[in-house]
Every structure is written in C-alpha cells, then in structure tokens.
Amino acid sequence: MGSLDVTSGVVGLPRRSENDHPDVSENLHTENPRSDKNKNKFLLIMEKVNMVFLIVLVCYLSWTIPATFASSNEWSPWNPCSVTCGMGQQERSRDCGSACREMETQACYGKPCYDDGIRKKKKFSWEYQNIIPDSTLRPKDFINPEKDVCKRWMSCNKDTIASYLKRAALPSCPCLYPLHLNYNPKVWDPQTKQHFNWLEVDLKSEGLYAYKPSAKFCIRSKLYKGVQTLASQMCCYDNEFKLITRGKGAGTPNLISPEMSPELHHKLDINPWIICKGDWSRYNQILPPDNGQNCSTNPDDNVILQQRIDSENY
C-alpha cells in the first residue's frame, strides 16, 4: 500500500496557492476612488449651501441693521420757540454716537411784538405816507434843488464807510436764493470757507418795496460772536431766485444791522437813500452791492439803462 500524502490536503479538494486568496488591501484600494468621488461631491454641495446661507445672511443684515440704527437715531421733536413774539429759534437733536449728540436749529416766527409795532409806527409812519421826515434833515434843505445833500453825504462818508466795511468781514452773497433758510439758516461761504447764518427779510415791514423796488426776495446775514462791527450783509433776488448784482433792486451792506438797532439802521442806512432821492447809482457808490462769488450780471444792460434814466427823474 502506498503512503498517505498529508501535504496534499483533504481528499477531493484542490490545493490553493497564496495567489488564489483575495487581498484585502487590494480590495480597499480598488474601492477608494469611488468613495473619494462621492466625498468630493458632498463637500461641493455643502460649500454651495454655505455660500447661499452667507448671501442670505448678508442681505438680511443689510436691511435690518440700518433700520435699527435709523430708528435709534431719529430727530427729536422741535423744542418750543425761544420767544413768544417776534423772531426766535428752536432746536432739535439726535444721537450720533456713544458720546455725541447732533443739534439742529431753525428760525421760528411768533406774532409781532406789541412794543416793536408801536415804536416802528411812531418812528417810520411818515415813510409810508410819503411825508418829508421831521428828523435830522431840514425840510428846506431836502427840497432845495440848489443844495446837493446827497453829494455832501457821499464826500464826507466815502472813506469812513469803506474802512468800516473792510473791518466788518461780511459774508458774500449766494448766487441763488437759499430756499432752506426756513429750517436751516446756515449757508456755506466759499470766500471765507465757513458757514454763516442768514435770515429772510420781510420786504413789507422794512419798506424794501420802496428802497429795493425790483427785488422779490432779500436775505440778511446775522451777527455772530466776536464780530468787530454791527454791520450785516443784505442780498436781494429776482423772481427767478437769482442774485441781483446791480441796479435799484440790488442788496447793499447795512452799516447797522436792524437785528441790533432798527433806529440806528434807519438813520445810517435808510436816511442816506432818502436824501439821495432814491438815486441808487449814487447810493451804491458808497454802499456797493456784493458780488464776491462772481455771479452772473443781473439785470441786463438795457434794464440798467432804463433804471438810470428813471433815477434821474425820481
């Protein structure tokens, strides 16, 4: 009998070599490309989702944050007017930071003061009745054609007034009427690089329909702290809101602002116009209209020519 071969294995089963067994590492290696591809797809999807989320978040914040700040920085109601009659001012404020508060002012107008009305009526009643004033001017000199009172005023005051106005450092006239004066009196002056406060002039109460007959609107600069004189700038505009730079309707500097003293203003600014018999061409030589911002010449030459003829026959 032959011997049993132990190494041959179980009878009936073929012997397998090492190469016949599947390699686990090889199987893992063959499965990795597919899983990596799926993983990359997942990451791309998540990146897109995150991007969409960020866009939505930014849009949401861009709408909600300004609205939150706007609601917290709204202007407070206007304070009551600082005066009970005449012209005053009122203020309002709002937060502009942790240690900041912004203030805004505007002019306010009350009913005319009773005392002012009586004083003006007594002082200027002759003006509206076309009566020769019974004041420092003698009526005989005023109506005497042989005495040129206007020329005497011009020769005596020309140098003095020029020096006075030079020290006054008045603001220049805006080329267009500032429509915002009723709520914001500040106007930027490009000549001095600063803001000046202005106020609207009541043409009727100050008689400017007579003194500045072609003007439709006038404004006057307000006095400010540290000013060397009591002068103020007056600018007048036509019905198109353009500065009148010459002629009978042009605004002229006030030697004494009526804001300080209506009586002195009338004596030093209005009386010379009266003694010059409304001849604006002579009056404006001493108190020249301002055109520091080089605004367009207004009115035209033909209008000025007619105004000169009219002034000679005033």
URTA-V69952 format. One record per helix or strand of 3 or more residues. SS is the DSSP state (a for helix, b for strand). FROM is the first residue (numbers start at 1). TO is the last residue. If there is no record, write none. Layout:
# URTA-V69952
ss = [SS,SS]
from = [FROM,FROM]
to = [TO,TO]
This chain:
# URTA-V69952
ss = [a,a,a,b,b,a,a,a,a,b,b,a,b,b,a,a,a]
from = [6,18,24,87,100,114,139,149,179,186,194,208,217,234,262,280,301]
to = [8,20,72,97,109,128,143,168,182,189,200,211,221,237,275,286,312]
